[in-house]
Every structure is written in structure tokens, then in C-alpha cells.
Amino acid sequence: MHKYIGLLLVFTVSACQPAVETPVEAGAKKMATAAPPAENSRLAIVLDAQPADVQARYQYRHPKETLEFFDIEPGMTVVEGLPGGGWYTRILLPYLGKEGHLIGANYALDMWPNFAFGTAEFVEKMRTWTTDWPVGAEEWRDDDSATVSAFIFGSTPASMLATADVVFLARVLHNAANFEDEGGYLTALLDDAFNVLKPGGTLGIVQHHAREEMSDAFADGSHGYLKKSFVIAAAEQAGFEFIAESDINANPMDQPGEDDIVWRLPPSFATSADNPDLKAEIEAIGESNRMTLKFRKPE
């Protein structure tokens, strides 16, 4: 954690003359006594400490604005859905601080075989994820970071029920929606999100955003995109109240057609890795257009 070093301004005034503050001196005194500016907040310091490759994606992921929109604060218990390689985890751990707790939540075990990469070996590795992930997350912690634990959607431990202040789902829902007919995965995921939250707790969703006029076949999650109306309806069906939305993660440059997949965009470049010209066009679009929705569990 970066530490700010205060500067002590010493003014020497002649004993024979009354002290007269110049405008510069007056401004310095005001800065020294005023509250620290917003950019010096704990979250800003954490974000400033991230590696350059992480900061390069702030223009698309807007972590400061996103976490603030979901009212995530130090000392909270936060569930992070599908933490993966830890992009947000490494921000949340120091931001939540030593009084906070971060809970990773992964897809249900029997959902993984639906993916092309969901081999028996991969599924077997996922069986120990709830113990493996916290061990790995320890590498990103220090003495001023949140503690960590984990659970699997559809298998929430009773000890975690009604303990979280915020459930944060960034680009998580499309796969669960895509495989809903195979095992009710989206329904179970949102039910678990509801149950793990304290009354009055927040559900924050960031999700690849399909235009409402696009076909339901396109926006079923298989292409990575969902419609806002679908996400709101699914969350409300789980018992949540829709509170607010923000365009902080919107990207109007992302205008997919019915045959497009979200993984064509950076950082995946799934359809252009071997085509430099096409890759340049895709890169100019940037990351996906995303809805940012805030819900509340009723008191």
C-alpha cells in the first residue's frame, strides 16, 4: 500500500512585523487542513498500485466507478462470482482491508461438463476448488488485506447464509443462462446470491449487454450476451428489487450481429488471432458493451 508523506510547511515571520499570509501561503494552509481529496481514497491507492497490464483495462472495466456504484466499502463481506485469475480479487483484497472478508463463488460442479473444455480431468480439479482457490488467493494478500473463503453455487454452506454485504457478479451470468435448461444453473445461482446476502444487501451485476431487438436465440448466453430485460426479470424472480443502473461500463462501439460472439473482442480475439487486419478492427472496438445493474435484497 502506498503511503503518503505529509509535507510540513514552515513559515518564518519577523518578530518586528505582523505576519501577513500571501495567497500562496493561504492556499497551502487550506490544503494542509482540508480533508484528503477523493483521489487519495483507499480504493484509488489500491488501483494505483496495480500492475500496468491491469491498469490498461481500467478504461473498459472502470473498477473505481463500478465498486463505488455497488457501495462496496472497506470492512465488508463481499462474494465475488467466478473470480478466475483474480483480476478483481487482487483489487478487492487490499481494498476491503483486514476487517473485510472476500468469498469466491464458482459454478456448480455438474455445469462444467457442458463446456467444450469440461473434461473429466478438469471437473476433477474443480472438486477441490473451494480449498485450492483460497490458498492461491493468499499470494495476493498482506497483513492489511481481507480474509478469504469460497463456495460452489448450488452448494452454499449454511454458515455463509445471510453473511454477505454485497454479491458482485462481473460477466458471470451468460454461461449459467446458456445452460439453464440443462440444470437450472441460473436459477440456482441467483437463489444462492439471494440467500448468502444479509437483508438489505446488494447484488451488483456487470454483464455483456445484448440489444433488446436482437433475437432470443442470440441473447441466450451462448454468444456471451444477455438482454437487460432478461437479467432484471431473472433477478426479480429470485426475490431481488431492482434499484438502479449505470452506463459506466457501456461501450457503444460494440454492436454485435446475430453471428457474433463476445469472445471476438479483446482480450480474447477468438476470431481474429491469425488475421492482423481483422484483429486491428476488433481491437478498435474495445471490450464488450456491458450493463451495470444494482439490486437489493429486501429487509
C-alpha positions in Angstrom: 0.0 0.0 0.0 1.3 3.3 -1.0 1.8 5.7 1.9 1.5 9.4 1.5 4.1 11.5 3.3 2.9 14.8 4.6 4.9 18.0 3.9 5.5 20.4 6.8 5.4 24.0 5.7 7.4 26.3 8.0 6.9 30.0 7.8 9.3 32.3 9.4 7.9 35.7 10.3 9.9 38.7 11.5 9.3 39.5 15.2 9.2 43.1 14.3 6.4 42.8 11.7 2.9 41.3 11.9 2.5 38.0 9.9 0.9 38.5 6.5 -0.2 35.5 4.5 0.4 35.6 0.8 -2.2 33.9 -1.4 0.2 31.0 -1.9 0.6 30.6 1.8 -3.1 30.8 2.4 -3.7 28.1 -0.2 -1.1 25.9 1.3 -2.7 26.2 4.8 -6.1 25.4 3.3 -4.7 22.2 1.6 -3.0 21.1 4.8 -6.2 21.3 6.9 -8.7 20.2 4.3 -9.9 16.6 4.1 -7.9 14.3 1.7 -9.1 14.6 -1.9 -11.2 11.7 -3.3 -8.4 10.5 -5.5 -6.4 9.8 -2.3 -9.0 7.4 -1.1 -8.1 3.8 -0.1 -9.6 2.5 -3.4 -7.7 5.0 -5.5 -4.5 4.0 -3.8 -5.2 0.3 -4.3 -5.9 0.9 -8.0 -2.8 3.0 -8.5 -0.8 0.1 -7.0 -1.9 -2.5 -9.6 0.4 -3.6 -12.4 0.4 -1.8 -15.7 -1.4 -4.6 -17.6 -4.2 -4.5 -15.0 -4.4 -0.7 -15.2 -4.6 -0.9 -19.0 -8.0 -2.4 -18.7 -9.5 0.3 -16.4 -10.7 2.1 -19.5 -13.1 -0.8 -20.1 -13.8 -2.2 -16.6 -13.9 1.0 -14.7 -13.2 -0.6 -11.3 -13.4 2.5 -9.2 -16.7 3.6 -10.6 -18.1 0.1 -10.6 -17.2 -0.8 -7.0 -18.4 2.6 -5.8 -21.7 2.2 -7.7 -22.3 -1.1 -5.8 -21.5 0.6 -2.5 -18.6 -1.8 -1.8 -16.6 -0.4 1.2 -13.6 -1.5 3.4 -14.6 -3.9 6.1 -17.4 -5.5 4.2 -18.0 -9.2 3.4 -18.2 -9.5 -0.4 -18.9 -12.5 -2.6 -17.1 -12.4 -5.9 -18.7 -14.7 -8.5 -16.3 -16.6 -10.7 -13.0 -14.9 -9.6 -11.0 -16.7 -12.2 -7.4 -15.4 -12.5 -8.1 -12.8 -9.8 -8.3 -9.5 -11.8 -10.9 -8.1 -9.4 -9.8 -10.3 -6.5 -6.4 -8.5 -6.3 -8.2 -5.2 -6.1 -10.8 -6.3 -3.6 -8.5 -7.9 -1.1 -6.5 -4.8 -0.2 -9.5 -2.5 -0.6 -11.7 -4.4 1.8 -8.8 -4.4 4.3 -8.1 -6.6 7.2 -11.6 -6.1 8.7 -13.1 -7.4 5.4 -13.8 -10.8 4.0 -13.9 -11.9 0.4 -15.7 -15.1 -0.6 -15.1 -16.6 -4.1 -18.0 -18.4 -5.7 -17.7 -20.8 -8.6 -20.1 -22.5 -11.0 -21.8 -25.7 -9.9 -19.6 -28.8 -10.5 -22.1 -30.5 -12.8 -22.2 -27.5 -15.0 -18.6 -27.8 -16.2 -19.1 -30.8 -18.5 -21.4 -28.6 -20.6 -18.3 -26.6 -21.7 -16.1 -27.9 -24.6 -13.1 -27.8 -22.2 -15.1 -29.5 -19.4 -13.2 -32.8 -19.5 -13.3 -35.3 -16.7 -9.8 -34.2 -15.6 -11.0 -30.6 -15.5 -14.1 -31.4 -13.5 -12.0 -33.4 -11.0 -9.7 -30.4 -10.5 -12.8 -28.3 -9.8 -13.8 -30.6 -7.0 -11.1 -29.1 -4.8 -11.6 -25.5 -5.9 -13.1 -24.3 -2.6 -9.9 -25.2 -0.9 -7.4 -24.5 -3.8 -8.7 -21.0 -4.6 -8.3 -19.6 -1.1 -4.8 -21.0 -1.0 -3.9 -19.3 -4.3 -5.5 -16.0 -3.2 -3.2 -15.9 -0.2 -0.4 -15.0 -2.6 -2.3 -11.7 -3.2 -2.8 -10.8 0.4 -0.8 -9.0 3.0 -1.5 -8.2 6.7 -3.9 -5.4 5.7 -6.0 -7.5 3.3 -9.3 -9.2 3.6 -9.5 -12.9 4.6 -10.8 -15.3 2.0 -13.0 -18.4 1.7 -15.0 -20.0 -1.1 -18.1 -21.9 -2.1 -19.8 -23.5 -5.1 -23.1 -22.1 -6.4 -25.8 -24.7 -5.6 -23.9 -25.8 -2.5 -23.7 -22.8 -0.2 -22.6 -23.7 3.3 -25.2 -22.9 6.0 -22.6 -20.9 7.8 -22.4 -18.4 5.0 -26.1 -17.7 4.7 -27.1 -14.1 5.3 -23.5 -13.0 5.9 -22.6 -11.0 2.8 -23.0 -7.3 2.3 -22.6 -7.5 -1.5 -22.6 -10.2 -4.1 -20.6 -9.0 -7.1 -21.2 -10.8 -10.4 -19.0 -9.5 -13.2 -19.6 -11.3 -16.5 -20.9 -14.4 -14.8 -24.5 -14.9 -15.8 -24.3 -15.7 -19.5 -22.9 -19.2 -19.0 -25.4 -20.0 -16.3 -28.2 -18.7 -18.6 -26.9 -20.7 -21.5 -27.1 -24.0 -19.6 -30.2 -23.2 -17.6 -32.2 -25.9 -19.4 -29.6 -28.5 -18.6 -29.7 -28.0 -14.8 -31.4 -24.8 -13.7 -28.0 -23.2 -13.1 -29.0 -19.5 -13.5 -31.9 -20.0 -11.1 -29.8 -21.8 -8.5 -27.0 -19.1 -8.8 -29.4 -16.2 -8.2 -31.1 -18.1 -5.4 -27.7 -18.6 -3.7 -26.8 -14.9 -4.2 -30.1 -14.0 -2.5 -29.6 -16.4 0.4 -25.9 -15.5 1.1 -26.8 -11.8 1.4 -27.9 -10.1 4.6 -31.3 -8.4 4.4 -30.8 -5.1 2.7 -27.6 -6.4 0.9 -26.7 -5.5 -2.6 -26.5 -7.7 -5.7 -24.2 -6.0 -8.3 -24.2 -7.3 -11.9 -22.0 -6.4 -14.8 -22.9 -8.3 -17.9 -22.3 -8.3 -21.6 -25.3 -6.4 -23.0 -27.4 -7.5 -26.0 -29.7 -5.0 -27.6 -33.4 -5.7 -26.9 -34.2 -6.0 -30.6 -31.9 -8.9 -31.0 -33.2 -12.5 -31.2 -33.7 -14.5 -28.0 -31.5 -17.2 -29.7 -28.6 -14.8 -29.9 -29.2 -13.5 -26.4 -29.5 -16.8 -24.5 -25.9 -16.6 -23.2 -24.4 -18.8 -25.8 -22.9 -15.8 -27.6 -21.9 -14.2 -24.2 -24.6 -11.6 -24.3 -27.9 -11.2 -22.4 -30.7 -8.7 -22.6 -31.1 -6.2 -19.8 -34.8 -7.1 -19.5 -33.9 -10.8 -19.1 -31.4 -10.1 -16.4 -33.7 -7.8 -14.4 -36.6 -10.3 -14.7 -34.4 -13.2 -13.5 -33.1 -11.3 -10.5 -36.6 -10.1 -9.6 -37.8 -13.7 -9.9 -35.1 -14.6 -7.3 -36.6 -12.0 -4.9 -34.4 -9.0 -5.6 -35.6 -5.4 -6.0 -34.1 -3.5 -9.0 -32.6 -0.3 -7.6 -30.5 1.4 -10.3 -28.5 1.1 -13.4 -25.4 2.9 -14.7 -23.7 3.3 -18.1 -20.2 3.3 -16.7 -19.3 0.1 -18.4 -21.2 0.8 -21.6 -19.3 0.7 -25.0 -21.5 1.8 -27.9 -18.7 0.7 -30.3 -19.7 -2.9 -29.6 -22.6 -3.6 -31.9 -22.6 -7.4 -32.5 -24.5 -9.1 -35.2 -26.5 -12.3 -34.8 -23.5 -14.4 -35.7 -21.0 -12.6 -33.4 -19.7 -13.9 -30.1 -18.4 -11.7 -27.3 -15.1 -13.5 -27.3 -14.2 -12.0 -30.7 -13.4 -8.8 -28.7 -10.3 -8.1 -26.6 -8.7 -9.7 -24.6 -9.8 -13.0 -26.3 -9.6 -12.2 -30.0 -11.1 -15.6 -30.6 -12.0 -15.0 -34.3 -9.0 -12.8 -35.4 -5.9 -14.2 -33.8 -4.4 -15.2 -37.1 -5.8 -12.2 -39.1 -3.8 -9.0 -38.2 -6.2 -6.7 -40.2 -9.3 -8.1 -38.6 -7.7 -8.1 -35.2 -6.9 -4.4 -35.6 -10.5 -3.7 -36.4 -11.7 -5.7 -33.4 -9.2 -4.0 -31.1 -10.5 -0.6 -32.1 -13.9 -1.6 -30.8 -12.6 -2.4 -27.3 -14.1 -4.7 -24.7 -17.8 -5.5 -24.7 -20.7 -3.3 -24.1 -21.8 -4.0 -20.6 -24.9 -3.3 -18.5 -24.3 -2.4 -14.8 -27.3 -3.2 -12.6 -27.8 -2.8 -8.9 -30.4 -4.8 -6.9 -31.2 -5.1 -3.2 -32.4 -8.0 -1.1 -35.5 -6.7 0.8 -35.1 -6.0 4.5 
